[in-house]
Amino acid sequence: MTNKSAPFLFSCALAIVLSASALAQQSSDPNFNPHVEHPAYTKNFPRVLFDEAHNNFHTTTGHYKPFVDLIFSDGYQRRG
C-alpha cells in the first residue's frame, strides 16, 4: 500500500461506518407515561396544529402520539 492510497481507503472506511447510521430508524416510545401532575393549561388553551398532509412521516397517531398524549395530559382539550 502506498501513501497515496491510504487517504482513499480511509475515506472508504469512513463512508461505510457513517452509512450504517443511515439505516437506523426513528421510533417513538409506546410506553411513555404523559401524566402531568399539575397541568399548566386549565383555562386558556394554546392552539397546537399538526400538518399531516403531503404524506408527512410524523402524525398524531404515529410518531408524535407520545407528544400528543402529553399535550392532552397537560390540560389541553380537543376541540372539534
Gaussian input, Z-matrix of N, CA and C with variables (Angstrom, degrees):
# hf/3-21g

backbone

0 1
 N
 C     1     B1
 C     2     B2     1     A1
 N     3     B3     2     A2     1     D1
 C     4     B4     3     A3     2     D2
 C     5     B5     4     A4     3     D3
 N     6     B6     5     A5     4     D4
 C     7     B7     6     A6     5     D5
 C     8     B8     7     A7     6     D6
 N     9     B9     8     A8     7     D7
 C    10    B10     9     A9     8     D8
 C    11    B11    10    A10     9     D9
 N    12    B12    11    A11    10    D10
 C    13    B13    12    A12    11    D11
 C    14    B14    13    A13    12    D12
 N    15    B15    14    A14    13    D13
 C    16    B16    15    A15    14    D14
 C    17    B17    16    A16    15    D15
 N    18    B18    17    A17    16    D16
 C    19    B19    18    A18    17    D17
 C    20    B20    19    A19    18    D18
 N    21    B21    20    A20    19    D19
 C    22    B22    21    A21    20    D20
 C    23    B23    22    A22    21    D21
 N    24    B24    23    A23    22    D22
 C    25    B25    24    A24    23    D23
 C    26    B26    25    A25    24    D24
 N    27    B27    26    A26    25    D25
 C    28    B28    27    A27    26    D26
 C    29    B29    28    A28    27    D27
 N    30    B30    29    A29    28    D28
 C    31    B31    30    A30    29    D29
 C    32    B32    31    A31    30    D30
 N    33    B33    32    A32    31    D31
 C    34    B34    33    A33    32    D32
 C    35    B35    34    A34    33    D33
 N    36    B36    35    A35    34    D34
 C    37    B37    36    A36    35    D35
 C    38    B38    37    A37    36    D36
 N    39    B39    38    A38    37    D37
 C    40    B40    39    A39    38    D38
 C    41    B41    40    A40    39    D39
 N    42    B42    41    A41    40    D40
 C    43    B43    42    A42    41    D41
 C    44    B44    43    A43    42    D42
 N    45    B45    44    A44    43    D43
 C    46    B46    45    A45    44    D44
 C    47    B47    46    A46    45    D45
 N    48    B48    47    A47    46    D46
 C    49    B49    48    A48    47    D47
 C    50    B50    49    A49    48    D48
 N    51    B51    50    A50    49    D49
 C    52    B52    51    A51    50    D50
 C    53    B53    52    A52    51    D51
 N    54    B54    53    A53    52    D52
 C    55    B55    54    A54    53    D53
 C    56    B56    55    A55    54    D54
 N    57    B57    56    A56    55    D55
 C    58    B58    57    A57    56    D56
 C    59    B59    58    A58    57    D57
 N    60    B60    59    A59    58    D58
 C    61    B61    60    A60    59    D59
 C    62    B62    61    A61    60    D60
 N    63    B63    62    A62    61    D61
 C    64    B64    63    A63    62    D62
 C    65    B65    64    A64    63    D63
 N    66    B66    65    A65    64    D64
 C    67    B67    66    A66    65    D65
 C    68    B68    67    A67    66    D66
 N    69    B69    68    A68    67    D67
 C    70    B70    69    A69    68    D68
 C    71    B71    70    A70    69    D69
 N    72    B72    71    A71    70    D70
 C    73    B73    72    A72    71    D71
 C    74    B74    73    A73    72    D72
 N    75    B75    74    A74    73    D73
 C    76    B76    75    A75    74    D74
 C    77    B77    76    A76    75    D75
 N    78    B78    77    A77    76    D76
 C    79    B79    78    A78    77    D77
 C    80    B80    79    A79    78    D78
 N    81    B81    80    A80    79    D79
 C    82    B82    81    A81    80    D80
 C    83    B83    82    A82    81    D81
 N    84    B84    83    A83    82    D82
 C    85    B85    84    A84    83    D83
 C    86    B86    85    A85    84    D84
 N    87    B87    86    A86    85    D85
 C    88    B88    87    A87    86    D86
 C    89    B89    88    A88    87    D87
 N    90    B90    89    A89    88    D88
 C    91    B91    90    A90    89    D89
 C    92    B92    91    A91    90    D90
 N    93    B93    92    A92    91    D91
 C    94    B94    93    A93    92    D92
 C    95    B95    94    A94    93    D93
 N    96    B96    95    A95    94    D94
 C    97    B97    96    A96    95    D95
 C    98    B98    97    A97    96    D96
 N    99    B99    98    A98    97    D97
 C   100   B100    99    A99    98    D98
 C   101   B101   100   A100    99    D99
 N   102   B102   101   A101   100   D100
 C   103   B103   102   A102   101   D101
 C   104   B104   103   A103   102   D102
 N   105   B105   104   A104   103   D103
 C   106   B106   105   A105   104   D104
 C   107   B107   106   A106   105   D105
 N   108   B108   107   A107   106   D106
 C   109   B109   108   A108   107   D107
 C   110   B110   109   A109   108   D108
 N   111   B111   110   A110   109   D109
 C   112   B112   111   A111   110   D110
 C   113   B113   112   A112   111   D111
 N   114   B114   113   A113   112   D112
 C   115   B115   114   A114   113   D113
 C   116   B116   115   A115   114   D114
 N   117   B117   116   A116   115   D115
 C   118   B118   117   A117   116   D116
 C   119   B119   118   A118   117   D117
 N   120   B120   119   A119   118   D118
 C   121   B121   120   A120   119   D119
 C   122   B122   121   A121   120   D120
 N   123   B123   122   A122   121   D121
 C   124   B124   123   A123   122   D122
 C   125   B125   124   A124   123   D123
 N   126   B126   125   A125   124   D124
 C   127   B127   126   A126   125   D125
 C   128   B128   127   A127   126   D126
 N   129   B129   128   A128   127   D127
 C   130   B130   129   A129   128   D128
 C   131   B131   130   A130   129   D129
 N   132   B132   131   A131   130   D130
 C   133   B133   132   A132   131   D131
 C   134   B134   133   A133   132   D132
 N   135   B135   134   A134   133   D133
 C   136   B136   135   A135   134   D134
 C   137   B137   136   A136   135   D135
 N   138   B138   137   A137   136   D136
 C   139   B139   138   A138   137   D137
 C   140   B140   139   A139   138   D138
 N   141   B141   140   A140   139   D139
 C   142   B142   141   A141   140   D140
 C   143   B143   142   A142   141   D141
 N   144   B144   143   A143   142   D142
 C   145   B145   144   A144   143   D143
 C   146   B146   145   A145   144   D144
 N   147   B147   146   A146   145   D145
 C   148   B148   147   A147   146   D146
 C   149   B149   148   A148   147   D147
 N   150   B150   149   A149   148   D148
 C   151   B151   150   A150   149   D149
 C   152   B152   151   A151   150   D150
 N   153   B153   152   A152   151   D151
 C   154   B154   153   A153   152   D152
 C   155   B155   154   A154   153   D153
 N   156   B156   155   A155   154   D154
 C   157   B157   156   A156   155   D155
 C   158   B158   157   A157   156   D156
 N   159   B159   158   A158   157   D157
 C   160   B160   159   A159   158   D158
 C   161   B161   160   A160   159   D159
 N   162   B162   161   A161   160   D160
 C   163   B163   162   A162   161   D161
 C   164   B164   163   A163   162   D162
 N   165   B165   164   A164   163   D163
 C   166   B166   165   A165   164   D164
 C   167   B167   166   A166   165   D165
 N   168   B168   167   A167   166   D166
 C   169   B169   168   A168   167   D167
 C   170   B170   169   A169   168   D168
 N   171   B171   170   A170   169   D169
 C   172   B172   171   A171   170   D170
 C   173   B173   172   A172   171   D171
 N   174   B174   173   A173   172   D172
 C   175   B175   174   A174   173   D173
 C   176   B176   175   A175   174   D174
 N   177   B177   176   A176   175   D175
 C   178   B178   177   A177   176   D176
 C   179   B179   178   A178   177   D177
 N   180   B180   179   A179   178   D178
 C   181   B181   180   A180   179   D179
 C   182   B182   181   A181   180   D180
 N   183   B183   182   A182   181   D181
 C   184   B184   183   A183   182   D182
 C   185   B185   184   A184   183   D183
 N   186   B186   185   A185   184   D184
 C   187   B187   186   A186   185   D185
 C   188   B188   187   A187   186   D186
 N   189   B189   188   A188   187   D187
 C   190   B190   189   A189   188   D188
 C   191   B191   190   A190   189   D189
 N   192   B192   191   A191   190   D190
 C   193   B193   192   A192   191   D191
 C   194   B194   193   A193   192   D192
 N   195   B195   194   A194   193   D193
 C   196   B196   195   A195   194   D194
 C   197   B197   196   A196   195   D195
 N   198   B198   197   A197   196   D196
 C   199   B199   198   A198   197   D197
 C   200   B200   199   A199   198   D198
 N   201   B201   200   A200   199   D199
 C   202   B202   201   A201   200   D200
 C   203   B203   202   A202   201   D201
 N   204   B204   203   A203   202   D202
 C   205   B205   204   A204   203   D203
 C   206   B206   205   A205   204   D204
 N   207   B207   206   A206   205   D205
 C   208   B208   207   A207   206   D206
 C   209   B209   208   A208   207   D207
 N   210   B210   209   A209   208   D208
 C   211   B211   210   A210   209   D209
 C   212   B212   211   A211   210   D210
 N   213   B213   212   A212   211   D211
 C   214   B214   213   A213   212   D212
 C   215   B215   214   A214   213   D213
 N   216   B216   215   A215   214   D214
 C   217   B217   216   A216   215   D215
 C   218   B218   217   A217   216   D216
 N   219   B219   218   A218   217   D217
 C   220   B220   219   A219   218   D218
 C   221   B221   220   A220   219   D219
 N   222   B222   221   A221   220   D220
 C   223   B223   222   A222   221   D221
 C   224   B224   223   A223   222   D222
 N   225   B225   224   A224   223   D223
 C   226   B226   225   A225   224   D224
 C   227   B227   226   A226   225   D225
 N   228   B228   227   A227   226   D226
 C   229   B229   228   A228   227   D227
 C   230   B230   229   A229   228   D228
 N   231   B231   230   A230   229   D229
 C   232   B232   231   A231   230   D230
 C   233   B233   232   A232   231   D231
 N   234   B234   233   A233   232   D232
 C   235   B235   234   A234   233   D233
 C   236   B236   235   A235   234   D234
 N   237   B237   236   A236   235   D235
 C   238   B238   237   A237   236   D236
 C   239   B239   238   A238   237   D237

   B1=1.4404
   B2=1.5203
   B3=1.3046
   B4=1.4595
   B5=1.5229
   B6=1.3065
   B7=1.4634
   B8=1.5207
   B9=1.3405
   B10=1.4600
   B11=1.5197
   B12=1.3257
   B13=1.4554
   B14=1.5314
   B15=1.3207
   B16=1.4636
   B17=1.5293
   B18=1.3313
   B19=1.4734
   B20=1.5293
   B21=1.3240
   B22=1.4619
   B23=1.5281
   B24=1.3108
   B25=1.4662
   B26=1.5236
   B27=1.3300
   B28=1.4580
   B29=1.5268
   B30=1.3262
   B31=1.4622
   B32=1.5277
   B33=1.3159
   B34=1.4676
   B35=1.5248
   B36=1.3273
   B37=1.4637
   B38=1.5235
   B39=1.3278
   B40=1.4584
   B41=1.5296
   B42=1.3154
   B43=1.4661
   B44=1.5206
   B45=1.3067
   B46=1.4683
   B47=1.5250
   B48=1.3188
   B49=1.4681
   B50=1.5305
   B51=1.3215
   B52=1.4622
   B53=1.5193
   B54=1.3093
   B55=1.4632
   B56=1.5255
   B57=1.3068
   B58=1.4648
   B59=1.5235
   B60=1.3363
   B61=1.4603
   B62=1.5215
   B63=1.3004
   B64=1.4668
   B65=1.5213
   B66=1.2994
   B67=1.4564
   B68=1.5243
   B69=1.3305
   B70=1.4595
   B71=1.5245
   B72=1.3208
   B73=1.4629
   B74=1.5196
   B75=1.3250
   B76=1.4524
   B77=1.5187
   B78=1.3062
   B79=1.4595
   B80=1.5195
   B81=1.3091
   B82=1.4568
   B83=1.5221
   B84=1.3113
   B85=1.4591
   B86=1.5224
   B87=1.3355
   B88=1.4625
   B89=1.5320
   B90=1.3276
   B91=1.4612
   B92=1.5223
   B93=1.3386
   B94=1.4552
   B95=1.5247
   B96=1.3348
   B97=1.4667
   B98=1.5237
   B99=1.3396
   B100=1.4564
   B101=1.5182
   B102=1.3163
   B103=1.4659
   B104=1.5306
   B105=1.3431
   B106=1.4635
   B107=1.5180
   B108=1.3182
   B109=1.4627
   B110=1.5277
   B111=1.3260
   B112=1.4690
   B113=1.5301
   B114=1.3280
   B115=1.4704
   B116=1.5287
   B117=1.3040
   B118=1.4614
   B119=1.5237
   B120=1.3101
   B121=1.4588
   B122=1.5217
   B123=1.3302
   B124=1.4636
   B125=1.5224
   B126=1.3458
   B127=1.4665
   B128=1.5238
   B129=1.2938
   B130=1.4670
   B131=1.5241
   B132=1.3233
   B133=1.4573
   B134=1.5300
   B135=1.3143
   B136=1.4666
   B137=1.5257
   B138=1.2859
   B139=1.4620
   B140=1.5214
   B141=1.2966
   B142=1.4628
   B143=1.5231
   B144=1.3137
   B145=1.4582
   B146=1.5207
   B147=1.3133
   B148=1.4536
   B149=1.5226
   B150=1.3006
   B151=1.4563
   B152=1.5255
   B153=1.3154
   B154=1.4598
   B155=1.5283
   B156=1.3117
   B157=1.4611
   B158=1.5317
   B159=1.2877
   B160=1.4640
   B161=1.5309
   B162=1.3191
   B163=1.4740
   B164=1.5278
   B165=1.3325
   B166=1.4622
   B167=1.5193
   B168=1.3074
   B169=1.4600
   B170=1.5277
   B171=1.3269
   B172=1.4613
   B173=1.5282
   B174=1.3301
   B175=1.4529
   B176=1.5218
   B177=1.3344
   B178=1.4631
   B179=1.5263
   B180=1.3191
   B181=1.4643
   B182=1.5235
   B183=1.3209
   B184=1.4659
   B185=1.5097
   B186=1.3264
   B187=1.4613
   B188=1.5275
   B189=1.3386
   B190=1.4662
   B191=1.5223
   B192=1.3281
   B193=1.4644
   B194=1.5230
   B195=1.3255
   B196=1.4679
   B197=1.5359
   B198=1.3323
   B199=1.4620
   B200=1.5318
   B201=1.3229
   B202=1.4598
   B203=1.5257
   B204=1.3236
   B205=1.4610
   B206=1.5288
   B207=1.3199
   B208=1.4593
   B209=1.5206
   B210=1.3207
   B211=1.4642
   B212=1.5297
   B213=1.3131
   B214=1.4606
   B215=1.5211
   B216=1.2973
   B217=1.4602
   B218=1.5208
   B219=1.3289
   B220=1.4597
   B221=1.5288
   B222=1.3089
   B223=1.4514
   B224=1.5048
   B225=1.3135
   B226=1.4605
   B227=1.5062
   B228=1.3143
   B229=1.4509
   B230=1.5205
   B231=1.2853
   B232=1.4738
   B233=1.5242
   B234=1.3036
   B235=1.4657
   B236=1.5264
   B237=1.3386
   B238=1.4486
   B239=1.4546
   A1=108.13
   A2=115.48
   A3=119.92
   A4=109.69
   A5=115.61
   A6=120.37
   A7=111.67
   A8=117.52
   A9=120.51
   A10=112.02
   A11=118.42
   A12=120.70
   A13=112.53
   A14=118.08
   A15=121.32
   A16=112.34
   A17=119.79
   A18=118.71
   A19=112.97
   A20=116.35
   A21=119.67
   A22=110.56
   A23=116.94
   A24=120.53
   A25=110.90
   A26=116.56
   A27=120.21
   A28=110.32
   A29=116.97
   A30=121.48
   A31=111.06
   A32=116.96
   A33=120.82
   A34=111.04
   A35=116.30
   A36=120.33
   A37=110.53
   A38=117.38
   A39=121.62
   A40=110.78
   A41=117.27
   A42=121.20
   A43=110.76
   A44=118.11
   A45=121.47
   A46=110.64
   A47=116.98
   A48=120.83
   A49=110.58
   A50=117.49
   A51=120.31
   A52=112.41
   A53=117.92
   A54=119.67
   A55=111.19
   A56=118.30
   A57=120.93
   A58=110.45
   A59=117.92
   A60=119.87
   A61=111.22
   A62=118.06
   A63=121.44
   A64=110.88
   A65=118.09
   A66=121.85
   A67=112.37
   A68=118.10
   A69=121.72
   A70=108.91
   A71=115.93
   A72=119.97
   A73=110.03
   A74=115.85
   A75=120.90
   A76=108.26
   A77=115.60
   A78=119.23
   A79=108.76
   A80=115.81
   A81=120.18
   A82=109.10
   A83=115.40
   A84=121.09
   A85=108.82
   A86=118.71
   A87=120.10
   A88=112.78
   A89=117.96
   A90=121.50
   A91=112.95
   A92=117.34
   A93=121.23
   A94=110.15
   A95=116.70
   A96=121.92
   A97=108.35
   A98=118.33
   A99=120.79
   A100=114.47
   A101=118.35
   A102=121.41
   A103=110.91
   A104=115.60
   A105=121.95
   A106=107.02
   A107=116.21
   A108=121.42
   A109=111.91
   A110=116.81
   A111=121.74
   A112=108.61
   A113=117.52
   A114=120.46
   A115=112.55
   A116=116.39
   A117=122.41
   A118=111.52
   A119=117.37
   A120=120.86
   A121=109.62
   A122=115.85
   A123=119.82
   A124=111.92
   A125=117.62
   A126=120.74
   A127=112.00
   A128=117.99
   A129=122.48
   A130=108.73
   A131=114.93
   A132=120.17
   A133=111.00
   A134=118.27
   A135=120.12
   A136=110.24
   A137=116.23
   A138=120.82
   A139=108.02
   A140=116.25
   A141=122.27
   A142=107.44
   A143=116.41
   A144=121.49
   A145=110.79
   A146=116.20
   A147=122.40
   A148=108.13
   A149=116.54
   A150=121.67
   A151=107.98
   A152=115.78
   A153=120.35
   A154=111.66
   A155=116.42
   A156=120.11
   A157=109.91
   A158=115.97
   A159=123.09
   A160=113.08
   A161=117.19
   A162=122.64
   A163=112.75
   A164=116.87
   A165=120.15
   A166=110.24
   A167=114.96
   A168=122.13
   A169=111.36
   A170=116.88
   A171=121.37
   A172=110.14
   A173=116.51
   A174=121.85
   A175=109.30
   A176=116.17
   A177=120.30
   A178=112.29
   A179=117.42
   A180=120.25
   A181=111.81
   A182=116.10
   A183=120.80
   A184=111.50
   A185=115.97
   A186=121.31
   A187=114.07
   A188=117.93
   A189=120.13
   A190=112.67
   A191=118.68
   A192=121.49
   A193=112.81
   A194=121.43
   A195=119.70
   A196=112.36
   A197=117.27
   A198=120.74
   A199=110.41
   A200=117.20
   A201=121.23
   A202=110.04
   A203=117.29
   A204=120.96
   A205=110.86
   A206=117.11
   A207=121.11
   A208=111.04
   A209=117.41
   A210=120.90
   A211=110.47
   A212=117.51
   A213=120.50
   A214=111.49
   A215=117.56
   A216=121.05
   A217=111.71
   A218=116.87
   A219=120.94
   A220=112.01
   A221=116.96
   A222=120.61
   A223=114.67
   A224=117.81
   A225=120.65
   A226=109.97
   A227=117.31
   A228=121.46
   A229=109.76
   A230=116.93
   A231=121.46
   A232=108.59
   A233=114.97
   A234=120.26
   A235=108.38
   A236=114.89
   A237=121.06
   A238=111.66
   D1=133.47
   D2=179.82
   D3=-95.30
   D4=166.28
   D5=178.95
   D6=-66.05
   D7=-23.85
   D8=-179.38
   D9=-75.72
   D10=-27.71
   D11=-178.36
   D12=-86.88
   D13=-15.17
   D14=-178.56
   D15=-61.91
   D16=-47.12
   D17=178.41
   D18=-62.33
   D19=-35.50
   D20=178.34
   D21=-65.32
   D22=-45.91
   D23=179.70
   D24=-65.21
   D25=-38.15
   D26=177.24
   D27=-63.50
   D28=-42.82
   D29=178.96
   D30=-62.90
   D31=-40.57
   D32=178.20
   D33=-64.62
   D34=-45.12
   D35=179.28
   D36=-62.98
   D37=-41.49
   D38=179.21
   D39=-64.41
   D40=-40.33
   D41=178.67
   D42=-63.84
   D43=-38.62
   D44=178.86
   D45=-66.69
   D46=-44.27
   D47=-179.63
   D48=-64.94
   D49=-43.92
   D50=-178.52
   D51=-71.33
   D52=-29.58
   D53=-179.98
   D54=-71.56
   D55=-22.41
   D56=177.91
   D57=-64.06
   D58=-32.92
   D59=179.23
   D60=-70.98
   D61=-21.46
   D62=178.25
   D63=-69.87
   D64=-20.76
   D65=-179.87
   D66=-82.47
   D67=-11.03
   D68=179.35
   D69=-68.01
   D70=143.07
   D71=-178.41
   D72=-111.10
   D73=146.16
   D74=175.07
   D75=-81.49
   D76=142.02
   D77=175.64
   D78=-149.86
   D79=151.86
   D80=178.38
   D81=-93.98
   D82=164.24
   D83=-179.29
   D84=-91.72
   D85=105.86
   D86=-178.13
   D87=-69.05
   D88=-15.87
   D89=-179.40
   D90=-97.34
   D91=10.16
   D92=-179.59
   D93=-63.62
   D94=130.88
   D95=179.10
   D96=-99.52
   D97=107.44
   D98=-175.46
   D99=-87.75
   D100=13.90
   D101=-175.62
   D102=-60.01
   D103=129.22
   D104=178.14
   D105=-113.07
   D106=118.88
   D107=-176.57
   D108=-63.65
   D109=-45.67
   D110=-179.20
   D111=-126.56
   D112=93.90
   D113=-177.73
   D114=-58.26
   D115=138.85
   D116=-179.39
   D117=-81.62
   D118=-27.82
   D119=-175.47
   D120=-115.98
   D121=100.55
   D122=178.36
   D123=-115.93
   D124=-17.61
   D125=-179.94
   D126=-123.88
   D127=-52.00
   D128=179.78
   D129=-104.96
   D130=115.38
   D131=-174.65
   D132=-100.85
   D133=133.61
   D134=176.02
   D135=-73.11
   D136=157.97
   D137=176.21
   D138=-94.50
   D139=122.38
   D140=179.89
   D141=-118.04
   D142=122.15
   D143=-177.95
   D144=-117.74
   D145=143.51
   D146=175.90
   D147=-124.20
   D148=131.80
   D149=176.90
   D150=-92.51
   D151=102.17
   D152=-179.50
   D153=-102.63
   D154=7.30
   D155=179.54
   D156=-82.15
   D157=175.75
   D158=175.28
   D159=59.87
   D160=32.14
   D161=177.68
   D162=56.96
   D163=40.59
   D164=177.99
   D165=-62.53
   D166=145.96
   D167=-177.07
   D168=-71.30
   D169=-40.02
   D170=-177.80
   D171=-94.78
   D172=129.31
   D173=178.55
   D174=-133.14
   D175=164.84
   D176=-178.83
   D177=-70.20
   D178=-18.25
   D179=177.89
   D180=-104.38
   D181=-0.40
   D182=-179.13
   D183=-114.82
   D184=-114.61
   D185=-174.37
   D186=-67.14
   D187=-24.98
   D188=179.07
   D189=-92.23
   D190=3.52
   D191=-177.69
   D192=-55.56
   D193=-44.61
   D194=177.91
   D195=-60.84
   D196=-36.75
   D197=178.18
   D198=-68.48
   D199=-41.31
   D200=178.09
   D201=-63.29
   D202=-42.16
   D203=177.36
   D204=-61.39
   D205=-38.72
   D206=177.89
   D207=-64.78
   D208=-42.33
   D209=178.84
   D210=-60.40
   D211=-45.88
   D212=-179.91
   D213=-68.51
   D214=-32.97
   D215=177.82
   D216=-70.67
   D217=-22.70
   D218=-179.35
   D219=-86.74
   D220=12.72
   D221=173.90
   D222=104.53
   D223=-7.79
   D224=179.84
   D225=-66.43
   D226=135.13
   D227=179.67
   D228=-108.91
   D229=135.50
   D230=178.58
   D231=-70.64
   D232=131.54
   D233=177.85
   D234=-117.14
   D235=139.69
   D236=-177.85
   D237=-66.05

